[in-house]
């Protein structure tokens, strides 16, 4: 989301002039680090490189003084997603430092996710001085504004100049301090001229104990004032998408409305929450005796086609709670009525009758019972049964990988009376990039037990994220890997029907299923990560009940080729179970 800030990106402090004395690389870096830390940056992920050396030395000095926590990652993509996870779990801006050239380009996936998810990620890209640009100098390319519209702000800071103004503006942009601009990533492109290292007689200050930072964002449970009796009775539902927060649960409870909450909404709990809601939506359609009239939307819905179909119904009115600017859509591009305050939202939603809420809760209970029955009949662990168990045992922090994992939890995860974990997911662009690295950052930033549920393809996509150098802090991170030897989600989409038709031979399996035979146990051993294998729900429940200490992988082996039939059985069982509840 480009703003006018990019058009006038400052590259020097307000008082700088053409005759101002040139700062040495290390002096400029020390100024930059000081401003970043004064502005709330508490974690910096560093990837090694030569041109970024001044910043690395300045950060080493700040780390020795106990002012910042440094993490080192040799892979810039892993570094970017680690910083993303740190920003997610702490609520404060996190920075990632790279050298010049392709190192900067490796950050693009994390920057794109941060853009669409409104995460304050600060890219510190080191660069050659102006006299070396365009000369064929090693590792030199066009870095200023490399990320284009994916960043809120980009500044090119010339070598020898004071970076203060650029960094202060970047911090403001990253944290959403400017009106109408949500938080998000920024790029500070810092050029440095030789010498890049301190003099031999300089040294680090005496090391002191680092502070341990964790910044909470909001309570997991909240309450709203009682709803006025004069509000009209309406058949409304509260739909909580990604990052909706506990306000969605409180609103549904206060208005006596059913709550349909995605797992990463952090609203999927409480007395009004309906578990397998997406299988019930068609039973409350326009041809039913109790059709949905209005939808009150919190957060961003991303997971299922039934929800998209609900929001597209022409007879259903919908409103979106938007108290602050958001990054995931452009104004005027969605059909929901945007409302900034809860009072207007209350007038739109009305209040539900006891009969309306009870019908949803009874249907949800019947559907959950039918779903659990189908899963219990399976001898081996399946995606939905794994999702249900991970959800039930979640505590501390939970990251749900994209693809089937988060959808399995959305389908089978039973809402609890109160939340037991803060839930995260990279739903900005819903990619599988950097999931292990994101989980590592979340675990280290939140400083508590963390579980990540991910598929085998997602796991392998970021296998490099398992690499932690000697002396790097180990997070308490459990990785539950659902290993069905390929990409199962495509079999649940249109590609499954194409494969069943047989006219494309093995093309669907090869191009979409992407089968593999990777030995995850050997991979774990190579990276020094604990590993165990389970094949049943009982074995998984036992593994999930154990406390997390350090890093461990729980590999759940299953078969994806019968997943479509399993989902069909679940849908049929749910439909049969709710018929009696919905009969007038």
TILOKOL-72651 format. One line per 5 residues: number of its first residue (from 1); for each residue x, y negated, z of C-alpha. Coordinates in nm, 3 decimals, always signed. Layout:
NUM> X,Y,Z | ... $
***
This chain:
1> +0.000,+0.000,+0.000 | +0.207,-0.294,-0.127 | +0.148,-0.631,+0.035 | +0.272,-0.979,-0.044 | +0.547,-0.910,+0.208 $
6> +0.736,-0.719,-0.058 | +0.726,-1.015,-0.293 | +0.913,-1.232,-0.046 | +1.113,-0.975,+0.143 | +1.359,-1.167,+0.359 $
11> +1.721,-1.068,+0.342 | +1.873,-1.295,+0.604 | +1.791,-1.471,+0.926 | +1.608,-1.809,+0.903 | +1.925,-2.000,+0.979 $
16> +2.150,-1.826,+0.728 | +2.305,-2.032,+0.447 | +2.538,-1.973,+0.160 | +2.823,-2.102,+0.376 | +2.747,-1.885,+0.679 $
21> +3.040,-1.664,+0.773 | +3.009,-1.308,+0.651 | +2.935,-1.048,+0.915 | +3.142,-0.733,+0.924 | +2.956,-0.411,+0.850 $
26> +2.970,-0.299,+1.214 | +2.862,-0.641,+1.343 | +2.559,-0.641,+1.113 | +2.477,-0.284,+1.213 | +2.494,-0.370,+1.583 $
31> +2.252,-0.657,+1.527 | +2.020,-0.427,+1.333 | +2.024,-0.158,+1.602 | +1.966,-0.409,+1.879 | +1.659,-0.556,+1.708 $
36> +1.517,-0.212,+1.633 | +1.549,-0.101,+1.994 | +1.413,-0.429,+2.127 | +1.118,-0.377,+1.890 | +1.019,-0.043,+2.040 $
41> +1.219,+0.216,+1.844 | +1.319,+0.490,+2.086 | +1.416,+0.773,+1.847 | +1.636,+0.765,+1.539 | +1.702,+1.069,+1.320 $
46> +2.041,+1.046,+1.150 | +2.155,+1.227,+0.838 | +2.533,+1.210,+0.793 | +2.692,+0.999,+0.521 | +2.969,+0.751,+0.457 $
51> +2.787,+0.434,+0.355 | +2.558,+0.457,+0.658 | +2.858,+0.489,+0.894 | +2.824,+0.137,+1.044 | +2.469,+0.214,+1.155 $
56> +2.573,+0.557,+1.283 | +2.849,+0.408,+1.500 | +2.619,+0.133,+1.630 | +2.356,+0.394,+1.716 | +2.619,+0.609,+1.888 $
61> +2.703,+0.309,+2.108 | +2.335,+0.254,+2.190 | +2.289,+0.624,+2.265 | +2.588,+0.625,+2.502 | +2.431,+0.327,+2.679 $
66> +2.107,+0.525,+2.724 | +1.898,+0.302,+2.497 | +1.800,+0.545,+2.222 | +1.767,+0.917,+2.155 | +1.954,+1.034,+1.846 $
71> +1.879,+1.346,+1.648 | +2.103,+1.467,+1.367 | +1.975,+1.657,+1.063 | +2.186,+1.738,+0.757 | +1.879,+1.761,+0.530 $
76> +1.721,+1.420,+0.470 | +1.379,+1.565,+0.396 | +1.384,+1.747,+0.730 | +1.510,+1.427,+0.894 | +1.221,+1.227,+0.750 $
81> +0.956,+1.468,+0.872 | +1.124,+1.501,+1.211 | +1.099,+1.124,+1.249 | +0.737,+1.144,+1.135 | +0.664,+1.397,+1.411 $
86> +0.838,+1.180,+1.669 | +0.625,+0.881,+1.572 | +0.308,+1.092,+1.583 | +0.367,+1.228,+1.931 | +0.505,+0.914,+2.094 $
91> +0.286,+0.653,+1.930 | +0.592,+0.432,+1.879 | +0.789,+0.362,+1.559 | +1.060,+0.613,+1.476 | +1.346,+0.554,+1.234 $
96> +1.543,+0.772,+0.997 | +1.890,+0.676,+0.871 | +2.042,+0.796,+0.545 | +2.337,+0.718,+0.326 | +2.290,+0.598,-0.031 $
101> +2.189,+0.781,-0.348 | +1.975,+1.094,-0.358 | +1.970,+1.095,+0.022 | +1.716,+0.814,+0.013 | +1.500,+0.988,-0.247 $
106> +1.469,+1.293,-0.023 | +1.262,+1.083,+0.217 | +0.981,+1.024,-0.034 | +0.751,+1.309,+0.083 | +0.765,+1.194,+0.445 $
111> +0.715,+0.832,+0.342 | +0.410,+0.925,+0.134 | +0.258,+1.116,+0.425 | +0.331,+0.827,+0.662 | +0.170,+0.586,+0.419 $
116> -0.160,+0.771,+0.394 | -0.164,+0.868,+0.763 | -0.065,+0.520,+0.890 | +0.243,+0.641,+1.078 | +0.509,+0.381,+1.174 $
121> +0.812,+0.536,+1.002 | +1.113,+0.312,+0.949 | +1.349,+0.405,+0.667 | +1.702,+0.274,+0.717 | +1.868,+0.333,+0.380 $
126> +2.233,+0.237,+0.353 | +2.350,+0.095,+0.021 | +2.652,-0.031,-0.173 | +2.717,-0.406,-0.181 | +2.592,-0.605,-0.477 $
131> +2.928,-0.610,-0.656 | +2.921,-0.229,-0.686 | +2.566,-0.196,-0.813 | +2.530,-0.122,-1.180 | +2.898,-0.034,-1.215 $
136> +2.876,+0.343,-1.199 | +3.006,+0.344,-0.843 | +2.964,+0.675,-0.666 | +2.621,+0.743,-0.513 | +2.483,+0.412,-0.637 $
141> +2.132,+0.374,-0.777 | +1.847,+0.123,-0.754 | +1.735,+0.164,-0.393 | +1.552,-0.161,-0.316 | +1.178,-0.098,-0.336 $
146> +1.247,+0.265,-0.428 | +0.927,+0.374,-0.253 | +0.707,+0.121,-0.432 | +0.350,+0.105,-0.303 | +0.413,+0.380,-0.050 $
151> +0.561,+0.133,+0.201 | +0.405,-0.163,+0.378 | +0.722,-0.367,+0.341 | +1.062,-0.338,+0.176 | +1.365,-0.559,+0.228 $
156> +1.706,-0.554,+0.061 | +1.959,-0.688,+0.311 | +2.282,-0.799,+0.135 | +2.616,-0.692,+0.274 | +2.758,-0.940,+0.522 $
161> +2.425,-1.110,+0.599 | +2.231,-1.122,+0.924 | +1.956,-0.854,+0.913 | +1.749,-1.002,+1.198 | +1.461,-1.155,+1.005 $
166> +1.417,-0.860,+0.771 | +1.413,-0.607,+1.054 | +1.173,-0.808,+1.269 | +0.934,-0.840,+0.976 | +0.971,-0.469,+0.900 $
171> +0.890,-0.376,+1.260 | +0.578,-0.593,+1.250 | +0.466,-0.432,+0.926 | +0.535,-0.079,+1.049 | +0.334,-0.125,+1.368 $
176> +0.035,-0.298,+1.206 | +0.096,-0.642,+1.350 | -0.023,-0.817,+1.033 | -0.398,-0.866,+0.987 | -0.573,-0.630,+0.745 $
181> -0.263,-0.411,+0.708 | -0.263,-0.075,+0.889 | +0.057,+0.066,+1.039 | +0.280,+0.261,+0.808 | +0.628,+0.316,+0.666 $
186> +0.874,+0.041,+0.578 | +1.210,+0.045,+0.402 | +1.504,-0.157,+0.524 | +1.777,-0.122,+0.261 | +2.100,-0.223,+0.434 $
191> +2.405,-0.287,+0.216 | +2.746,-0.258,+0.376 | +3.090,-0.363,+0.254 | +3.416,-0.198,+0.363 | +3.546,-0.147,+0.625 $
196> +3.266,+0.085,+0.737 | +3.424,+0.217,+1.058 | +3.533,+0.059,+1.388 | +3.898,-0.019,+1.447 | +4.104,+0.262,+1.603 $
201> +4.133,+0.081,+1.936 | +3.755,+0.051,+1.984 | +3.561,+0.316,+2.174 | +3.216,+0.406,+2.296 | +3.089,+0.253,+2.619 $
206> +3.066,+0.477,+2.923 | +2.776,+0.716,+2.870 | +2.476,+0.687,+3.097 | +2.171,+0.907,+3.143 | +1.921,+0.846,+2.864 $
211> +1.567,+0.748,+2.942 | +1.308,+1.001,+2.826 | +1.028,+0.835,+2.639 | +0.672,+0.939,+2.586 | +0.404,+0.687,+2.498 $
216> +0.044,+0.805,+2.527 | -0.204,+0.670,+2.272 | -0.547,+0.720,+2.425 | -0.729,+0.949,+2.670 | -0.847,+1.286,+2.546 $
221> -1.193,+1.231,+2.696 | -1.389,+0.907,+2.716 | -1.738,+0.789,+2.804 | -1.971,+0.537,+2.643 | -2.260,+0.345,+2.801 $
226> -2.603,+0.513,+2.796 | -2.797,+0.471,+2.472 | -3.090,+0.232,+2.476 | -3.427,+0.408,+2.474 | -3.560,+0.172,+2.206 $
231> -3.327,+0.313,+1.942 | -3.527,+0.506,+1.679 | -3.519,+0.885,+1.675 | -3.330,+1.013,+1.372 | -3.193,+1.340,+1.241 $
236> -2.836,+1.214,+1.239 | -2.514,+1.408,+1.278 | -2.173,+1.289,+1.392 | -1.898,+1.402,+1.157 | -1.548,+1.375,+1.304 $
241> -1.270,+1.394,+1.049 | -0.894,+1.383,+1.099 | -0.778,+1.141,+1.368 | -1.131,+1.046,+1.475 | -1.034,+1.058,+1.842 $
246> -1.241,+1.119,+2.156 | -1.473,+0.827,+2.074 | -1.654,+1.053,+1.825 | -1.730,+1.310,+2.094 | -1.843,+1.039,+2.335 $
251> -2.069,+0.883,+2.069 | -2.234,+1.216,+1.986 | -2.287,+1.292,+2.354 | -2.431,+0.947,+2.428 | -2.669,+0.959,+2.130 $
256> -2.779,+1.321,+2.178 | -2.652,+1.416,+1.833 | -2.478,+1.729,+1.703 | -2.101,+1.691,+1.666 | -1.935,+1.842,+1.359 $
261> -1.564,+1.803,+1.428 | -1.258,+1.910,+1.233 | -0.975,+2.051,+1.448 | -0.736,+1.759,+1.396 | -1.006,+1.507,+1.485 $
266> -0.924,+1.551,+1.856 | -1.301,+1.541,+1.900 | -1.376,+1.914,+1.878 | -1.494,+1.970,+2.233 | -1.782,+1.892,+2.465 $
271> -2.145,+2.003,+2.495 | -2.258,+1.875,+2.151 | -1.981,+2.032,+1.941 | -2.086,+2.295,+1.687 | -1.818,+2.546,+1.587 $
276> -1.885,+2.696,+1.241 | -2.074,+2.384,+1.130 | -1.963,+2.401,+0.768 | -2.158,+2.727,+0.721 | -2.471,+2.561,+0.860 $
281> -2.487,+2.250,+0.645 | -2.673,+2.419,+0.362 | -2.939,+2.529,+0.612 | -3.006,+2.162,+0.695 | -3.030,+2.057,+0.331 $
286> -3.301,+1.860,+0.149 | -3.518,+2.169,+0.100 | -3.510,+2.271,+0.467 | -3.771,+2.190,+0.729 | -3.518,+1.975,+0.919 $
291> -3.294,+1.799,+0.667 | -3.009,+1.578,+0.779 | -3.106,+1.213,+0.738 | -2.792,+1.026,+0.835 | -2.421,+1.092,+0.887 $
296> -2.206,+0.892,+1.123 | -1.845,+0.937,+1.016 | -1.542,+0.896,+1.240 | -1.195,+0.949,+1.095 | -1.114,+1.109,+0.763 $
301> -1.291,+1.430,+0.652 | -1.054,+1.641,+0.443 | -1.111,+2.011,+0.492 | -1.419,+2.156,+0.328 | -1.639,+2.130,+0.023 $
306> -1.963,+2.167,+0.224 | -1.875,+1.844,+0.406 | -1.791,+1.669,+0.079 | -2.125,+1.791,-0.059 | -2.307,+1.657,+0.248 $
311> -2.155,+1.311,+0.204 | -2.249,+1.319,-0.164 | -2.619,+1.391,-0.103 | -2.814,+1.096,-0.249 | -3.086,+1.118,+0.016 $
316> -2.843,+1.107,+0.309 | -2.732,+0.768,+0.439 | -2.385,+0.750,+0.588 | -2.179,+0.502,+0.785 | -1.807,+0.496,+0.867 $
321> -1.677,+0.367,+1.199 | -1.385,+0.144,+1.105 | -1.279,-0.087,+1.389 | -0.934,-0.146,+1.236 | -0.793,-0.124,+0.881 $
326> -0.716,+0.229,+0.768 | -0.464,+0.358,+0.517 | -0.653,+0.646,+0.359 | -0.893,+0.463,+0.132 | -0.926,+0.133,-0.049 $
331> -1.222,-0.092,+0.042 | -1.515,-0.034,-0.190 | -1.399,+0.311,-0.299 | -1.616,+0.511,-0.059 | -1.994,+0.520,-0.036 $
336> -2.024,+0.505,+0.344 | -2.125,+0.177,+0.504 | -1.820,+0.054,+0.701 | -1.910,-0.068,+1.051 | -1.661,-0.231,+1.285 $
341> -1.832,-0.199,+1.624 | -2.014,+0.073,+1.814 | -2.324,-0.140,+1.864 | -2.393,-0.160,+1.490 | -2.309,+0.209,+1.459 $
346> -2.562,+0.289,+1.731 | -2.833,+0.097,+1.546 | -2.752,+0.295,+1.232 | -2.737,+0.636,+1.398 | -3.033,+0.605,+1.632 $
351> -3.070,+0.884,+1.884 | -3.144,+1.250,+1.845 | -3.440,+1.429,+1.993 | -3.385,+1.725,+2.221 | -3.537,+1.948,+1.954 $
356> -3.292,+1.823,+1.689 | -2.985,+1.877,+1.904 | -3.110,+2.209,+2.043 | -3.170,+2.344,+1.692 | -2.813,+2.268,+1.597 $
361> -2.669,+2.412,+1.917 | -2.876,+2.730,+1.889 | -2.782,+2.771,+1.524 | -2.417,+2.709,+1.611 | -2.426,+2.968,+1.889 $
366> -2.589,+3.226,+1.662 | -2.340,+3.153,+1.385 | -2.043,+3.179,+1.621 | -2.168,+3.512,+1.757 | -2.214,+3.650,+1.405 $
371> -1.872,+3.527,+1.295 | -1.701,+3.673,+1.601 | -1.874,+4.004,+1.532 | -1.740,+4.022,+1.177 | -1.387,+3.941,+1.294 $
376> -1.402,+4.192,+1.578 | -1.483,+4.467,+1.328 | -1.154,+4.406,+1.145 | -0.880,+4.646,+1.254 | -0.597,+4.408,+1.166 $
381> -0.546,+4.040,+1.231 | -0.693,+3.805,+0.971 | -0.655,+3.436,+0.902 | -0.979,+3.338,+1.081 | -0.907,+3.562,+1.381 $
386> -0.556,+3.418,+1.411 | -0.696,+3.066,+1.386 | -0.953,+3.139,+1.657 | -0.690,+3.279,+1.894 | -0.439,+3.000,+1.839 $
391> -0.715,+2.747,+1.907 | -0.828,+2.927,+2.222 | -0.476,+2.949,+2.366 | -0.358,+2.601,+2.261 | -0.210,+2.389,+2.536 $
396> +0.014,+2.085,+2.535 | +0.045,+2.002,+2.165 | -0.080,+2.188,+1.859 | +0.017,+2.124,+1.497 | -0.195,+2.285,+1.227 $
401> -0.029,+2.338,+0.892 | -0.206,+2.250,+0.572 | -0.359,+2.512,+0.344 | -0.554,+2.793,+0.514 | -0.432,+2.757,+0.873 $
406> -0.626,+2.445,+0.965 | -0.929,+2.570,+0.772 | -0.924,+2.899,+0.962 | -0.936,+2.704,+1.288 | -1.213,+2.482,+1.150 $
411> -1.415,+2.791,+1.067 | -1.355,+3.010,+1.371 | -1.220,+2.790,+1.651 | -1.472,+2.778,+1.936 | -1.510,+2.425,+2.080 $
416> -1.412,+2.410,+2.446 | -1.583,+2.205,+2.719 | -1.275,+1.982,+2.738 | -0.963,+1.959,+2.518 | -0.656,+2.151,+2.631 $
421> -0.413,+2.024,+2.365 | -0.348,+1.720,+2.152 | -0.390,+1.832,+1.792 | -0.184,+1.709,+1.498 | -0.188,+1.778,+1.125 $
426> -0.024,+1.619,+0.822 | -0.353,+1.527,+0.656 | -0.236,+1.202,+0.499 | -0.170,+1.389,+0.176 | -0.231,+1.741,+0.313 $
431> +0.097,+1.872,+0.175 | +0.288,+2.167,+0.313 | +0.613,+1.967,+0.309 | +0.819,+1.944,+0.625 | +0.581,+2.123,+0.861 $
436> +0.851,+2.286,+1.075 | +1.039,+1.955,+1.095 | +0.722,+1.766,+1.185 | +0.650,+2.018,+1.460 | +1.004,+1.980,+1.591 $
441> +0.964,+1.604,+1.608 | +0.627,+1.635,+1.780 | +0.770,+1.875,+2.038 | +1.074,+1.659,+2.112 | +0.874,+1.337,+2.121 $
446> +0.591,+1.468,+2.336 | +0.830,+1.658,+2.564 | +0.582,+1.938,+2.626 | +0.497,+2.284,+2.502 | +0.406,+2.279,+2.132 $
451> +0.257,+2.539,+1.899 | +0.242,+2.518,+1.521 | +0.021,+2.744,+1.309 | +0.135,+2.778,+0.950 | +0.128,+3.017,+0.660 $
456> +0.430,+3.196,+0.523 | +0.461,+2.975,+0.214 | +0.442,+2.661,+0.429 | +0.703,+2.814,+0.660 | +0.941,+2.900,+0.377 $
461> +0.892,+2.558,+0.217 | +1.062,+2.402,+0.521 | +1.289,+2.685,+0.631 | +1.574,+2.434,+0.639 | +1.389,+2.260,+0.920 $
466> +1.496,+2.550,+1.145 | +1.855,+2.429,+1.131 | +1.959,+2.243,+1.444 | +2.326,+2.160,+1.476 | +2.541,+2.259,+1.770 $
471> +2.452,+2.045,+2.070 | +2.119,+1.923,+1.930 | +1.826,+1.940,+2.172 | +1.608,+2.249,+2.136 | +1.234,+2.188,+2.151 $
476> +0.987,+2.415,+2.328 | +0.821,+2.521,+2.004 | +0.621,+2.831,+1.916 | +0.577,+2.890,+1.543 | +0.288,+3.122,+1.458 $
481> +0.345,+3.232,+1.098 | +0.057,+3.405,+0.923 | +0.252,+3.615,+0.674 | +0.041,+3.756,+0.392 | +0.331,+3.752,+0.143 $
486> +0.208,+3.461,-0.063 | -0.042,+3.178,-0.098 | -0.385,+3.299,+0.014 | -0.578,+2.975,-0.027 | -0.595,+2.995,-0.405 $
491> -0.782,+3.324,-0.383 | -1.061,+3.140,-0.198 | -1.085,+2.878,-0.472 | -1.184,+2.914,-0.837 | -0.859,+3.095,-0.909 $
496> -0.990,+3.397,-0.720 | -1.271,+3.441,-0.971 | -1.026,+3.402,-1.259 | -0.808,+3.676,-1.110 | -1.104,+3.907,-1.059 $
501> -1.204,+3.855,-1.422 | -0.877,+4.015,-1.524 | -0.829,+3.824,-1.848 | -0.521,+3.642,-1.727 | -0.338,+3.955,-1.617 $
506> -0.099,+3.881,-1.334 | -0.078,+3.508,-1.413 | -0.290,+3.399,-1.116 | -0.096,+3.615,-0.872 | +0.241,+3.500,-1.002 $
511> +0.166,+3.129,-1.054 | -0.066,+3.068,-0.758 | -0.024,+3.362,-0.522 | +0.357,+3.326,-0.544 | +0.431,+3.667,-0.388 $
516> +0.756,+3.717,-0.199 | +0.935,+3.968,+0.020 | +1.134,+3.739,+0.249 | +1.252,+3.897,+0.575 | +1.141,+3.635,+0.827 $
521> +1.310,+3.819,+1.113 | +1.647,+3.797,+0.935 | +1.583,+3.430,+0.856 | +1.506,+3.362,+1.222 | +1.821,+3.542,+1.330 $
526> +2.031,+3.338,+1.089 | +1.906,+3.017,+1.250 | +1.923,+3.150,+1.607 | +1.547,+3.141,+1.661 | +1.356,+3.405,+1.860 $
531> +1.124,+3.630,+1.663 | +0.850,+3.886,+1.721 | +0.599,+4.061,+1.496 | +0.234,+4.135,+1.571 | -0.034,+4.291,+1.356 $
536> -0.341,+4.287,+1.580 | -0.539,+4.022,+1.762 | -0.455,+4.190,+2.094 | -0.084,+4.162,+2.022 | -0.121,+3.800,+1.920 $
541> -0.323,+3.713,+2.230 | -0.047,+3.863,+2.446 | +0.220,+3.661,+2.263 | +0.019,+3.338,+2.290 | -0.032,+3.384,+2.664 $
546> +0.341,+3.372,+2.731 | +0.493,+3.032,+2.817 | +0.704,+2.866,+2.552 | +1.073,+2.817,+2.621 | +1.295,+2.712,+2.333 $
551> +1.207,+2.804,+1.977 | +1.034,+3.126,+1.884 | +0.854,+3.265,+1.581 | +0.549,+3.488,+1.617 | +0.501,+3.653,+1.280 $
556> +0.150,+3.786,+1.215 | +0.145,+4.023,+0.920 | -0.179,+4.055,+0.727 | -0.321,+4.114,+0.379 | -0.457,+3.828,+0.173 $
561> -0.610,+4.024,-0.112 | -0.929,+4.106,+0.077 | -0.970,+3.758,+0.223 | -1.239,+3.657,-0.023 | -1.454,+3.955,+0.074 $
566> -1.406,+3.875,+0.443 | -1.529,+3.521,+0.393 | -1.827,+3.649,+0.200 | -1.917,+3.885,+0.486 | -1.888,+3.600,+0.735 $
571> -2.114,+3.377,+0.528 | -2.377,+3.649,+0.491 | -2.368,+3.735,+0.862 | -2.406,+3.370,+0.962 | -2.694,+3.317,+0.721 $
576> -2.878,+3.619,+0.861 | -2.814,+3.510,+1.220 | -2.950,+3.157,+1.186 | -3.269,+3.244,+0.999 | -3.464,+3.306,+1.319 $
581> -3.334,+2.988,+1.480 | -3.436,+2.766,+1.189 | -3.786,+2.909,+1.131 | -4.036,+2.631,+1.224 $
***
